[in-house]
Amino acid sequence: MENPNNITAYRGLKCLNCLTPLDISDRFCSYCGQKNSAKKLNFNDFFNEFFAGIFAYDSKIYRSISALLFHPGKISVDYVNGKRNSYVNPFKFYLSVSILFFILYGSLNTTEGFIYAEKTPEGTEKPIIQETALGIKSNKNYASEKELNALSAVESYTKRFLTYYFFYQNNSITDPHISLEKLAHPVNDLNIWMYKKATTARKILEDPSIFTEFLLAKLPYFIFFFLPFFTLFIWLVYVRSPFTYMEHLVFTFHNQTMALLVFIFALAIDFFTETSVATTIAQFLLLFYLYKSMRRFYKQGRFKTISKFVLLNGLFFILAIFAGVFAILTSLAVF
């Protein structure tokens, strides 16, 4: 901290960070914001600066969470009206909270429903793969390249995939080059990719949790890119409002962040109480919250707000289904 009795002792005439000319009365650089001080760094100054930065960011988080939880729509109104330094950036805030949510969700939920299990005499879980659901038998014949070429495109791709699946199941060879040579299939990019996907499918059937964990890790980013697309529909529904697309986007991200925060608390409560009461209540509370948020942000009457509330929620549900299917298929393709 500067000594009030000698307040200009360490001030200079240029910024040491960006070299912008300064006056001796300038406390901070007007260009980059760095403190105007040529004082040598010491222990106290270093830690004062460190903790000041932490507490300043913490205060932003506190104000952002407080505004989200207790004042629907307020943080969005403030942000688009220029009061931005008081709150965390809405896009950064959403991404941080969503990653936290999916980490918590993944740790509190098991993969029950993907596999069946039976108790061994020792009392441990032994997964049973539902192979019959895909018609899988361990002694299936493999299709030759000649047989595959005689089929239609769809039949050929399906039969080729199953051939690779059965081959990996029986031989446990992960290297596609070796497997394709043994099958006398062309070693090309398409066959290599299909063999890798076939081995992946087998591994997922053996242990679905590996894909579930992979998908959960990617969901925050899928949703992050889904929300701007959904915001286009909000922009169209409120086409006569004075808000720009980016201001609608801020509103969308704030409300999704609120939803994740509420579900973080609800999931934690349900985990310790071994019920689903909190998450059920949270869903109804969030619907009411969204209505109040729309009323404050868009400043329209009850009838218009309710009509648009129903329309947007319906659109969100439909688009979320397509986005979910796209996320799963994309994850399978790159897994």
Steps between C-alpha positions, in 0.01 A plus 500: 500500500623852422599720792239781524776737616703442184234388253696582180836366614503198271296634209657538158437690177437190291335163549757228558267245335398669171719818506197732473592856616356580844466796732639487853141524629386186311450206735443254216585480129204617293591253222573165671384567858828415671581686821736796447784399727874451456542358849713187528294187560508376858328221693209708632424665165501165320253331734279808538461510123441124486224494761343822372451331163346193661257697715403725209411193290326336796285810546396480134402136545303582815312786332433290190366202695299723733339685208424175317345323798293778653427751223382329177611692194685772692851392409408494130339844518803644681745338260339622177460848656877520546545394863749226412798539730286395797425154359685204355497479120180303421665262252797423725265468797277251319788284380656486849170406667409246230832317535450493877146368453598216267791399723258482794234322293750245375631429849155464660342283232583145401458334161203298618269435207782457249605156627347227708688342787489186705652421835791260507550273804750752632234773481667705225327635191547310175378674183288300258511632144169486316650352185176339387346847455730541198479138390861442599636145515862413554528270195356720225661470157686802371394654170763504225570808294337332201180434698493857626539644151196302385274670756328838487680795657304489827518122531869504415588758768287317760647158418855640493454662841363176651782300341756723668304490824492118506864476400611725783272315742656164412863608456546813717728657237483879529737582212276553194785440255567150633129416518422619147791302361379184675150560360645571153322836495654811342705699751351841418389797712133401498560142613750613765245751636219240497716244679588755770131584545415128523759449774368809675144361487619176659687685775193714573281189532753352739525819705246772411643730768801586283277656234272662759799670662631609160160644401452681831841662463400638159141605581588846639656587166213355295250703702724808480472489119133397507385806696601757232294300249198496732545875558419555132144388577481733801614783274225413249232472769603841638575648158332831592697544822792749507750230599776382270577130445796520742279647772253213453798266526607652831149442633508136379834424662400661829185288524682179409763579762222547754352161404835326550559669836159391627552143380842487666334568836207270421721208397707538815185498717356197321829316534509538877127443551487214244189647336417696184279757673746790470556461124123471443434820695791668321339442159180679601688780670711558188190528282363770730844663513524513120157663478600768752832550324327553164259747657781711646734484202253548213251713695187358336158423648397170656308366202778568248764366735309178574432443128865545409606300806297198380619539140869531590492208742340282234765602248774445756376147572485406129841651423652337809395156371671561166805646676517197731490255208763705319722504812478121539568427132789747489648355818475148360672612181798648683515266801 
